Amino acid sequence: MPASSWTERHVAQTARELGINAAQVRATAALLDEGATVPFVARYRKEATGSLDEVAIAAIRDRLAQLGALDLRRQAITASLEERDLLTDELRARLESAETLAVLEDVYLPFRPKRRTRASVARERGLEPLAELILRQHASVNPLTEAAQYVTPADSALAEERRVPSVEVALQGARDIIAEQINDDADARGRARRLFWDKGLLTSEVRSGKAESGAKYKDYFEWSEPIRSAPSHRVLAVLRGEDEEILRCEIQPPEAEALAILDRLFVKGTNPSAEQVRLAIRDGYKRLLARSMETETRAEAKKRADAAAIQVFSQNLRQLLLAPPLGERRVLAIDPGVRTGCKTVVLDAQGRLVYDTVIYPDQGQQRSREATDTLTRLVGQYQVEAIAIGNGTGGRETEAFVRKLTLPGDVAVVMVNESGASVYSASEVARAEFPDRDITVRGAVSIGRRLMDPLAELVKIDPKSIGVGQYQHDVDQDDLKQALGDVVLSCVNAVGVEVNTASKQLLGYVSGLSASVADNIVRYRNEHGPFKRRRELLKVPRLGDKAFEQAAGFLRIRGGADPLDASSVHPESYAVVDRMAHDLGVAVGELMREDALRAKIEPGRYVTDKVGLPTLRDILAELAKPGRDPRQAFEVFRFSEDVRSLDDLQPGMTLRGIVTNVTAFGAFVDIGVHQDGLVHISQLADRFVKDPNEVVRVHQAVDVRVLEVDLRRKRIALSMRRDRSQPR
């Protein structure tokens, strides 16, 4: 956001709306202007922002951008009015006081250049004075008599389109002008807008002949709900059904209430002129204002539904990216296949491919024995510590086969969600990494690496391909991209990145590093060997002081020359740690190892004009657990061995499952039958649940009870509520 795009007025308004101090908004905006990222500002500039978190910083960024865009539109409108010599001091003041785009456009609407309308035709016929006279609604005025004066004489030389052939045509033209004036009135539009939102009903019905082809929208064939309270997933579902021409929908408030509001604003009595105004109101509402307000309300409902869906997607993505990693272990990964066999790869502890082959465990006894021999040999030869099996078609059967084997050592067998693995395997990233390997081998590698470090592997895939979204293709794609990008950036920097082993894709999400600089880091590392100190990064082409400032604290060098390089302590604070160690008469490494030494430190002694208590507390916490991974410890999960397909399910069964997606209406759970079951929001807990994220998260292991199985539609209804039929 350029420095010129926000003003002190924006700062004050943002501070008021977000409930924070204006100084915090101003400082945050200044840091973002300088090119600082949200994670960097949240982690290393707490003194400046008053310890605002990433959510607040992103909210400031987004709101200031919105207000900047509003000002750009205000400037364009002002310039248009000045050019046409229409800008008065009163109009300028109204434009300046408009705090939303809707209000700004309402003020401008009467002056906006219009296409040819019924009102403009009436004006061309000279009927505007008649409209103004009727609108004043004097009791002494007879509209019929006045309208007669505008009827074109039979011998008139006027063109046909400018003629007024009768009194009724004159009155209709006057009413058309009045109707447009009412539609353009900012106060009327504001009141109508509030009514549409407060009392508008979103209704839908099936289009003729579409009931069978649109069966998936059956719930909305005859449906009505207040738009104000309609959940995002239902709004998006109805709008999608309309886009697919299955449903017909509209948003309307009670018409009588809308007309009553307009009558109170514009009708001044019970005389004949007032009756003409009343007729104009009814025509103008149906023909102009109601349509305009419905369009606006739809747009606002869609915007709010998008925001809610994007928030759900963002929460799910964060939970998936921060799923517990197995860590640096030697892994054998299998991408199950029925006809073409199971692609099998062995990865070393750093995730490098060391061997690949194909096994056929379910194609006869001979091939089954060969598969057994191959797996047993590979596990022993490469000292495999874990086996990752993709959860796609044939996954449960492959898992059962592997679990029956007598393998050397204590080898964990883990089912891995392979959503998006095929996207990675066909990508340019995968082709560049494995140019001489088959696409299926790349998919197996991705499955194995997901087990080792989900975050490092999933950043190579477009987040929309990971399978944790809700109506992701229906929401605003720019907003979605921004939100998901923020999540990936936040997660990568929260965990930290080992600079000597990270891929260029992972490095590209580090604060301050572009894709090209990340590529340069990898190239430099390959040419000169591992980095020994963070400061060596300044030798990388195009990685200057500013990028180093932004990135250094999030990059790790384990086993390097300086122990602080393995921590999240920023190099700009190394001198503070050196002082702490010097004052205690110990080395920095000893200070990091000994709790008793750190307990002697009084943070207040080290406060300076640049380093305050928030940063000092962060430093001490980091010294206690340098480079700590915020992700939870990995735990091996197993599905029920007795349930592998839909046919094995029976209502009442209690099974272990993994949450794969959380939506506004519940959670989807993988119970190992190749079809996720739905725990409706009403079945998530014994108490009322407003937000499913209060109860479950993606990748969480849960116990569920089977409520219903629909084999024809392949639907499974599950519950996490206590079975009240069973004794406690």
C-alpha positions in Angstrom: 0.0 0.0 0.0 1.7 3.3 -1.1 2.2 5.9 1.6 0.1 8.3 -0.3 -3.0 6.0 -0.2 -3.8 6.5 3.5 -4.5 9.7 5.4 -4.9 10.7 9.0 -8.6 10.5 8.4 -8.2 6.9 7.4 -6.1 6.2 10.5 -8.8 7.7 12.7 -11.6 5.8 11.1 -9.7 2.5 11.1 -8.8 2.9 14.7 -12.4 3.6 15.6 -13.8 0.7 13.7 -11.2 -1.8 15.0 -11.2 -0.5 18.5 -7.5 0.2 18.7 -5.3 3.2 19.3 -4.7 5.6 16.3 -1.0 5.5 17.1 -1.0 1.7 16.6 -2.7 2.1 13.2 -0.3 4.8 12.1 2.8 2.9 13.1 1.5 -0.3 11.5 0.7 1.5 8.3 4.1 3.1 8.2 5.9 -0.2 8.6 3.8 -1.8 5.9 4.6 1.2 3.6 8.3 0.4 4.2 7.7 -3.1 2.8 7.4 -5.0 6.1 5.4 -8.2 6.0 2.6 -8.9 8.4 4.5 -11.7 10.2 7.6 -9.5 10.6 5.6 -6.6 12.0 3.8 -8.9 14.5 7.0 -10.7 15.6 9.7 -8.1 15.6 8.0 -4.7 15.9 5.9 -5.1 19.0 7.1 -1.8 20.5 5.9 0.2 17.5 2.5 -1.5 17.2 1.7 -2.1 20.8 2.0 -5.8 20.4 -0.7 -6.2 17.7 -1.1 -9.7 16.4 -1.2 -10.8 12.8 -5.0 -10.7 12.6 -5.1 -7.0 13.7 -2.2 -6.0 11.4 -3.9 -7.6 8.4 -7.2 -5.9 9.3 -5.4 -2.6 9.4 -3.8 -3.2 6.1 -7.1 -4.3 4.4 -9.2 -1.5 5.9 -6.7 1.2 4.9 -6.6 -0.2 1.4 -10.4 -0.1 1.2 -10.5 3.5 2.4 -7.8 4.4 -0.1 -10.0 2.8 -2.9 -13.0 4.8 -1.6 -11.0 8.0 -1.9 -9.9 7.2 -5.4 -13.6 6.8 -6.4 -14.4 10.0 -4.5 -11.7 11.9 -6.5 -13.0 10.5 -9.8 -16.6 11.6 -9.0 -15.4 15.0 -7.9 -13.4 15.4 -11.1 -16.4 14.4 -13.2 -18.7 16.9 -11.5 -16.1 19.7 -11.8 -15.7 19.0 -15.5 -19.4 19.3 -16.1 -19.6 22.4 -13.8 -22.0 20.6 -11.4 -20.0 20.7 -8.2 -21.4 22.9 -5.5 -20.0 23.5 -2.0 -23.0 21.5 -0.6 -22.4 18.6 -3.0 -18.7 18.6 -2.2 -19.4 18.4 1.5 -21.8 15.5 1.0 -19.2 13.7 -1.1 -16.5 14.3 1.5 -18.7 13.0 4.4 -19.6 9.7 2.6 -18.0 6.9 4.6 -19.1 4.0 2.4 -19.0 3.4 -1.3 -22.8 2.8 -1.3 -23.5 6.3 0.2 -20.9 7.9 -2.1 -22.7 6.4 -5.1 -26.1 7.5 -3.8 -24.9 11.1 -3.6 -23.5 10.9 -7.2 -26.5 9.0 -8.7 -28.6 12.1 -9.6 -25.6 13.5 -11.5 -24.3 10.3 -13.1 -24.6 10.4 -16.9 -27.5 8.1 -17.7 -28.5 6.1 -20.7 -31.8 7.0 -22.3 -34.7 6.4 -19.9 -38.4 6.9 -19.7 -37.7 10.0 -17.5 -35.1 11.4 -20.0 -37.7 11.0 -22.8 -40.2 12.9 -20.7 -37.7 15.7 -20.2 -37.1 15.8 -23.9 -40.8 16.4 -24.3 -40.6 19.4 -21.9 -42.5 17.7 -19.1 -40.0 18.5 -16.3 -41.8 21.7 -15.1 -45.1 19.7 -14.9 -43.3 17.0 -12.8 -41.8 19.7 -10.4 -45.2 21.4 -10.1 -46.9 18.1 -9.2 -44.1 17.1 -6.8 -44.8 20.3 -4.8 -48.3 19.0 -4.2 -50.2 22.2 -3.7 -53.9 21.6 -3.0 -54.9 24.3 -5.5 -53.2 22.6 -8.4 -55.2 20.3 -10.7 -52.8 18.0 -12.5 -55.3 17.3 -15.3 -55.7 21.0 -16.1 -51.9 21.6 -15.9 -51.1 18.5 -18.0 -53.5 19.7 -20.7 -51.2 22.7 -21.3 -48.4 20.3 -22.4 -50.4 18.4 -25.0 -49.0 19.0 -28.4 -51.3 20.8 -30.9 -52.4 18.7 -33.9 -50.7 21.1 -36.3 -47.4 21.1 -34.3 -44.1 20.8 -36.3 -42.4 18.9 -33.5 -40.8 15.5 -34.3 -42.9 12.5 -33.4 -40.8 11.5 -30.4 -41.1 15.0 -28.8 -44.9 15.1 -29.1 -47.3 14.8 -26.1 -50.4 13.4 -27.7 -52.7 13.4 -24.6 -53.1 14.5 -21.0 -52.5 10.9 -19.8 -49.2 10.8 -21.7 -48.2 14.1 -20.1 -49.1 12.8 -16.6 -47.3 9.5 -17.2 -44.2 11.4 -18.4 -44.3 13.6 -15.3 -44.6 10.5 -13.1 -41.7 8.9 -14.9 -39.6 12.0 -14.0 -40.8 11.9 -10.3 -40.1 8.1 -10.1 -36.5 8.6 -11.3 -36.0 11.5 -8.8 -37.3 9.3 -6.0 -35.0 6.5 -7.1 -32.0 8.8 -7.1 -32.8 10.4 -3.7 -30.0 9.4 -1.3 -32.2 9.4 1.8 -34.8 7.1 0.1 -32.1 4.8 -1.1 -30.5 4.6 2.3 -33.8 3.7 4.0 -34.7 1.2 1.3 -31.2 -0.4 1.6 -31.7 -0.9 5.4 -35.2 -2.3 4.8 -33.9 -4.8 2.2 -31.2 -6.0 4.6 -33.3 -6.0 7.7 -36.4 -7.5 6.4 -35.6 -8.9 3.0 -36.4 -12.6 2.3 -34.2 -14.7 0.1 -36.6 -17.0 -1.7 -35.8 -19.7 -4.3 -37.8 -22.1 -6.5 -36.9 -24.7 -9.1 -37.1 -23.7 -12.7 -39.7 -25.5 -14.9 -38.3 -28.8 -16.0 -35.2 -28.7 -13.9 -36.3 -30.7 -10.9 -34.6 -34.0 -12.1 -31.3 -32.6 -13.4 -31.0 -30.3 -10.4 -31.8 -32.8 -7.7 -28.7 -31.8 -5.7 -30.5 -28.5 -5.0 -33.7 -30.2 -3.9 -33.6 -28.5 -0.5 -34.0 -25.1 -2.2 -36.8 -25.9 -4.6 -39.3 -24.1 -2.4 -37.3 -22.2 0.2 -37.4 -18.9 2.0 -35.1 -17.3 4.6 -34.3 -13.8 6.0 -31.3 -12.7 4.1 -29.9 -11.0 7.2 -29.5 -14.4 9.0 -29.0 -16.8 6.0 -25.8 -18.8 6.6 -23.0 -18.3 4.1 -23.2 -21.8 2.7 -26.9 -21.6 1.9 -26.5 -18.2 0.2 -23.7 -19.5 -1.9 -25.6 -22.7 -2.7 -28.7 -20.8 -3.9 -26.7 -18.4 -6.0 -24.8 -21.3 -7.5 -28.1 -23.0 -8.3 -29.3 -19.9 -10.0 -26.0 -19.6 -12.0 -26.5 -23.2 -13.2 -30.1 -22.2 -14.2 -31.6 -24.8 -11.8 -33.1 -22.2 -9.4 -34.8 -18.9 -9.7 -34.3 -16.7 -6.7 -35.0 -13.1 -5.5 -34.5 -10.9 -2.4 -37.5 -8.7 -1.4 -38.8 -7.1 1.8 -42.5 -6.7 2.4 -43.6 -4.3 -0.4 -46.1 -2.5 1.8 -43.4 -1.5 4.2 -41.2 -0.2 1.4 -44.0 1.8 -0.1 -45.0 3.2 3.3 -41.4 4.5 3.8 -41.5 6.2 0.4 -44.9 7.6 1.1 -43.7 9.2 4.3 -40.8 10.8 2.6 -42.5 12.2 -0.5 -46.3 12.3 -0.2 -47.5 15.5 1.5 -51.2 15.3 1.6 -54.4 13.8 0.0 -54.9 16.2 -2.9 -54.8 15.2 -6.6 -51.1 16.1 -7.0 -50.2 13.9 -4.0 -52.1 11.0 -5.6 -50.0 11.4 -8.8 -46.9 11.3 -6.6 -48.2 8.1 -4.9 -48.7 6.5 -8.3 -45.2 7.5 -9.3 -43.8 5.9 -6.1 -45.5 2.6 -6.8 -44.3 2.5 -10.4 -40.8 3.7 -9.5 -40.4 1.3 -6.6 -41.2 -1.8 -8.7 -39.4 -0.6 -11.9 -36.4 1.1 -10.4 -35.7 1.2 -6.7 -36.6 -2.4 -5.8 -34.5 -3.8 -8.6 -31.6 -1.6 -7.7 -31.8 -2.5 -4.0 -32.1 -6.2 -4.8 -29.0 -6.0 -6.9 -27.1 -4.2 -4.1 -28.4 -6.6 -1.4 -27.4 -9.6 -3.5 -23.9 -8.2 -3.9 -23.7 -7.5 -0.1 -25.0 -10.9 0.8 -22.5 -12.5 -1.6 -19.7 -10.4 -0.2 -20.5 -11.5 3.4 -21.0 -15.1 2.4 -17.7 -15.0 0.5 -16.0 -13.6 3.6 -17.4 -16.3 5.8 -16.5 -19.1 3.4 -13.0 -17.7 3.0 -12.6 -17.5 6.7 -13.6 -21.2 7.0 -11.1 -22.1 4.2 -8.4 -20.1 5.9 -8.9 -21.8 9.3 -8.9 -25.2 7.7 -5.8 -24.5 5.6 -4.0 -23.2 8.7 -4.8 -26.3 10.7 -3.7 -28.6 7.8 -0.5 -26.7 7.2 0.3 -26.9 10.9 -0.5 -30.6 11.2 2.1 -32.5 13.3 5.1 -33.6 11.2 6.7 -37.0 11.6 10.0 -35.2 11.2 13.3 -36.3 9.7 12.8 -40.0 9.4 13.4 -42.5 6.6 10.1 -43.2 4.9 8.7 -45.7 2.4 5.7 -44.2 0.6 3.1 -46.1 -1.4 0.7 -44.5 -3.9 -2.0 -47.3 -4.1 -3.1 -48.5 -7.5 -5.4 -51.4 -8.4 -4.7 -52.1 -12.1 -1.4 -50.3 -12.6 0.1 -51.4 -9.3 1.3 -49.5 -6.2 4.0 -46.9 -6.9 6.5 -47.3 -4.1 9.4 -45.0 -3.2 12.0 -44.7 -0.4 13.0 -41.3 0.9 15.9 -40.5 3.2 15.5 -38.4 6.3 15.8 -35.2 4.3 13.0 -36.3 1.9 15.3 -37.1 -1.0 14.3 -39.9 -3.3 16.7 -42.9 -3.1 14.7 -45.7 -4.7 11.4 -46.3 -6.6 9.6 -49.4 -7.9 6.1 -50.8 -8.4 4.5 -53.6 -6.4 1.3 -55.6 -7.1 0.0 -56.9 -3.8 -3.5 -57.8 -5.0 -2.8 -59.4 -8.4 -2.5 -63.1 -7.5 -0.4 -65.1 -5.1 2.9 -64.8 -7.0 2.8 -61.1 -7.3 1.6 -60.8 -3.7 4.7 -62.8 -2.5 6.9 -60.6 -4.7 5.4 -57.5 -3.1 6.0 -58.9 0.4 9.6 -59.7 -0.5 10.2 -56.2 -2.0 8.7 -54.3 1.0 10.5 -56.4 3.5 13.8 -56.0 1.7 13.4 -52.2 1.3 12.5 -51.6 4.9 15.6 -53.5 6.0 18.0 -52.2 3.4 17.1 -48.6 3.9 16.3 -48.8 7.6 12.8 -47.4 7.0 11.2 -45.9 10.1 7.7 -45.3 8.8 5.5 -46.3 5.8 3.1 -43.7 4.3 0.1 -45.0 2.3 -2.1 -42.7 0.3 -5.8 -42.8 1.2 -7.1 -43.0 -2.4 -8.6 -45.9 -4.2 -7.1 -49.1 -2.9 -5.5 -47.4 0.1 -7.3 -49.4 2.8 -6.5 -52.7 1.0 -2.9 -51.7 0.7 -2.8 -50.7 4.4 -4.2 -54.1 5.4 -1.6 -55.9 3.2 1.3 -54.0 4.8 0.1 -54.4 8.3 0.1 -58.2 7.9 3.8 -58.2 7.0 6.5 -59.1 9.4 8.8 -56.1 9.0 12.2 -55.6 10.6 12.2 -53.0 13.4 9.4 -50.9 14.8 7.9 -49.4 11.6 4.8 -47.1 11.9 2.2 -47.5 9.1 0.3 -44.3 8.5 -2.5 -43.4 6.1 -1.9 -40.0 4.5 -4.4 -37.7 2.9 -3.3 -37.5 -0.7 -5.6 -34.6 -1.9 -3.7 -32.5 -4.3 -0.8 -35.0 -4.8 -1.8 -35.4 -8.4 -1.7 -31.7 -8.9 1.8 -31.5 -7.5 3.0 -34.5 -9.5 1.9 -32.9 -12.8 3.2 -29.4 -11.9 6.3 -27.7 -13.2 7.8 -27.8 -9.7 7.6 -31.6 -9.7 8.9 -31.9 -13.3 11.9 -29.7 -12.4 12.6 -31.7 -9.3 12.2 -35.2 -10.9 12.6 -34.6 -14.7 13.3 -38.3 -15.4 10.6 -39.8 -13.2 7.1 -40.8 -14.0 4.2 -38.7 -12.8 3.1 -41.5 -10.5 6.5 -41.7 -8.8 6.3 -38.0 -8.1 2.9 -38.5 -6.5 4.3 -41.2 -4.2 7.1 -38.9 -3.2 4.6 -36.2 -2.3 2.7 -38.6 -0.1 5.8 -39.6 1.8 7.0 -36.0 2.3 3.5 -35.0 3.5 4.0 -37.4 6.4 7.5 -36.1 7.2 6.6 -32.4 7.0 3.1 -31.4 5.7 3.9 -27.7 5.6 7.1 -28.0 3.5 5.3 -30.2 1.0 1.9 -28.5 0.8 3.3 -25.1 0.0 4.2 -26.5 -3.4 0.5 -26.9 -4.2 -2.2 -24.2 -4.9 -4.1 -24.1 -1.6 -7.4 -24.5 -3.6 -6.3 -28.0 -4.7 -5.8 -29.3 -1.1 -9.5 -30.0 -0.6 -10.4 -28.1 2.6 -12.5 -25.3 1.1 -16.2 -24.5 1.1 -17.6 -23.2 -2.2 -14.1 -22.1 -3.1 -14.8 -21.6 -6.8 -17.8 -19.4 -6.1 -16.2 -16.8 -3.8 -14.3 -13.8 -5.0 -11.0 -15.2 -6.3 -8.9 -12.2 -5.5 -10.0 -12.1 -1.9 -9.5 -15.9 -1.6 -6.0 -15.6 -3.0 -5.1 -12.8 -0.6 -6.5 -14.7 2.4 -4.9 -18.0 1.6 -1.6 -16.3 0.8 -1.7 -14.7 4.2 -2.3 -18.1 5.9 0.6 -19.8 4.1 2.9 -16.9 4.9 1.8 -16.9 8.5 2.3 -20.6 8.9 5.7 -20.8 7.2 7.1 -18.0 9.3 5.5 -19.2 12.6 7.3 -22.6 12.1 10.5 -21.1 10.7 12.6 -22.5 7.8 15.9 -24.4 7.8 17.8 -22.4 5.2 20.2 -25.3 4.4 17.6 -27.9 3.5 14.4 -25.9 2.5 13.1 -26.0 -1.1 12.9 -22.8 -3.0 9.1 -23.0 -2.8 9.2 -23.0 1.0 11.8 -20.3 1.1 9.6 -18.2 -1.2 7.1 -17.9 1.6 9.6 -16.5 4.1 9.0 -12.9 5.1 10.8 -10.6 2.7 11.9 -13.2 0.1 10.6 -13.3 -3.4 10.5 -16.4 -5.5 13.6 -15.3 -7.5 15.6 -14.5 -4.3 14.6 -17.9 -2.9 15.9 -19.5 -6.1 19.1 -17.6 -5.7 19.5 -18.9 -2.1 19.2 -22.5 -3.3 21.6 -21.9 -6.2 24.2 -20.2 -3.8 23.8 -23.1 -1.3 24.4 -25.7 -4.0 27.5 -23.8 -5.3 29.1 -22.8 -2.0 27.8 -25.4 0.5 25.6 -24.9 3.6 25.3 -21.5 5.2 27.3 -21.3 8.4 25.9 -18.0 9.6 22.8 -16.0 8.9 25.0 -13.0 7.8 26.2 -15.1 4.9 22.8 -14.7 3.3 23.8 -11.1 2.4 26.2 -12.7 -0.2 23.2 -14.1 -2.1 22.5 -12.1 -5.3 19.6 -9.7 -4.9 19.3 -10.4 -1.2 19.9 -6.9 0.2 19.8 -5.4 3.7 16.0 -4.8 3.6 15.2 -8.4 2.6 17.7 -9.7 5.2 16.0 -7.6 7.9 12.6 -9.1 7.0 13.7 -12.7 6.6 16.6 -13.4 9.0 14.6 -14.0 12.1 12.5 -16.7 10.3 15.4 -18.6 8.8 17.2 -21.2 10.9 20.8 -22.5 10.7 21.1 -25.5 13.0 24.6 -26.5 13.9 26.1 -23.3 12.6 28.8 -21.1 14.0 26.4 -19.0 16.1 23.8 -20.8 18.3 21.4 -17.9 18.0 21.2 -18.6 14.3 19.1 -21.7 15.1 16.6 -19.5 17.0 14.0 -16.9 16.2 16.0 -14.2 17.9 16.6 -11.6 15.2 20.2 -10.7 14.4 19.4 -7.1 15.3 19.0 -8.3 18.9 22.1 -10.4 19.1 23.9 -7.6 20.9 21.3 -7.7 23.7 21.8 -11.4 24.2 25.6 -10.9 24.2 25.2 -8.3 27.0 23.0 -10.7 29.0 25.6 -13.4 28.7 28.5 -11.0 29.4 26.8 -9.7 32.5 26.5 -13.3 33.8 30.0 -14.2 32.8 29.0 -17.0 30.5 28.9 -17.8 26.8 25.7 -17.4 24.8 25.4 -21.1 24.3 25.6 -21.8 28.0 22.9 -19.1 28.6 20.6 -21.0 26.2 21.2 -24.3 27.9 20.9 -23.3 31.6 17.5 -22.3 33.0 19.1 -21.1 36.3 21.2 -18.6 34.4 18.2 -17.2 32.5 16.3 -16.9 35.7 18.8 -14.3 37.0 18.2 -12.0 34.1 16.2 -8.8 34.8 14.6 -7.7 31.5 14.2 -4.2 32.6 17.9 -3.6 32.7 18.2 -4.1 28.9 15.4 -1.8 27.7 16.6 0.7 25.2 14.9 3.2 22.8 14.7 0.4 20.2 14.3 -2.7 22.4 11.3 -2.8 24.8 10.0 -5.3 27.3 7.8 -7.2 24.7 10.8 -8.0 22.6 13.0 -8.9 25.6 10.3 -11.3 26.9 10.2 -12.9 23.4 14.0 -13.2 23.5 14.1 -14.9 26.9 11.3 -17.3 25.8 13.2 -18.2 22.7 16.5 -18.7 24.6 14.6 -21.3 26.7 13.5 -23.3 23.6 15.5 -22.1 20.6 13.9 -22.8 17.2 11.0 -24.6 18.9 8.4 -26.0 16.5 4.9 -24.7 17.4 3.3 -27.8 15.9 2.0 -30.6 18.1 3.9 -33.9 18.4 3.1 -36.5 15.8 0.9 -39.5 16.8 0.2 -42.6 14.7 -3.4 -43.0 13.8 -5.2 -46.2 12.7 -8.6 -46.8 11.2 -10.7 -49.7 12.2 -9.4 -52.8 10.5 -12.9 -54.2 10.3 -14.4 -51.3 8.3 -13.0 -50.6 4.8 -16.0 -49.8 2.6 -19.5 -48.4 2.8 -20.9 -51.9 2.8 -19.2 -52.5 6.1 -21.0 -49.7 7.9 -23.9 -50.1 10.2 -25.9 -47.5 12.1 -24.7 -47.4 15.7 -21.1 -48.2 15.0 -18.5 -46.1 16.8 -15.4 -45.5 14.8 -12.2 -43.5 14.9 -11.8 -41.0 12.1 -9.8 -38.0 10.9 -11.4 -34.6 10.3 -10.7 -33.7 6.6 -12.7 -30.5 6.2 -14.6 -28.1 8.5 -17.5 -26.1 7.0 -20.1 -23.7 8.4 -22.6 -26.5 8.6 -20.4 -29.2 10.2 -17.3 -31.3 9.7 -16.4 -34.1 7.2 -14.6 -37.1 8.7 -12.6 -39.8 7.0 -13.4 -43.1 8.6 -11.5 -45.2 6.1 -14.2 -46.2 3.6 -13.1 -43.9 0.7 -16.1 -41.6 1.4 -16.0 -38.9 4.1 -19.0 -38.8 6.4 -20.7 -35.6 7.6 -21.0 -34.6 11.2 -23.7 -32.0 11.0 -23.3 -29.0 13.2 -26.2 -30.2 15.3 -24.3 -33.5 15.9 -20.9 -32.0 16.8 -21.5 -31.8 20.6 -24.1 -32.3 23.3 -24.2 -28.5 23.6 -25.3 -25.9 21.1 -22.5 -25.1 18.6 -22.5 -21.9 16.6 -19.1 -22.3 14.9 -17.8 -25.9 14.1 -14.3 -24.6 14.6 -15.1 -24.3 18.3 -15.2 -28.1 18.5 -13.1 -29.6 15.7 -10.1 -28.8 13.5 -8.8 -30.3 10.3 -6.5 -33.3 10.8 -7.9 -33.9 14.3 -8.6 -37.5 15.3 -12.2 -38.0 16.6 -14.6 -40.7 17.7 -17.8 -40.7 15.7 -21.0 -42.8 15.7 -22.7 -43.8 12.4 -26.2 -42.5 12.2 -27.2 -43.3 8.7 -25.7 -44.8 5.5 -27.2 -44.0 2.1 -25.5 -46.4 -0.3 -27.2 -45.1 -3.4 -26.0 -41.5 -2.9 -22.8 -42.5 -1.0 -23.6 -40.4 2.0 -22.7 -41.1 5.6 -24.3 -39.3 8.5 -22.2 -39.3 11.6 -22.5 -37.9 15.2 -20.0 -36.9 17.9 -22.8 -36.5 20.5 -23.1 -39.0 23.3 -25.3 -42.0 22.6 -28.1 -41.5 25.1 -29.3 -45.1 24.5 -26.1 -46.3 26.2 -25.5 -46.2 29.9 -23.0 -43.6 31.0 
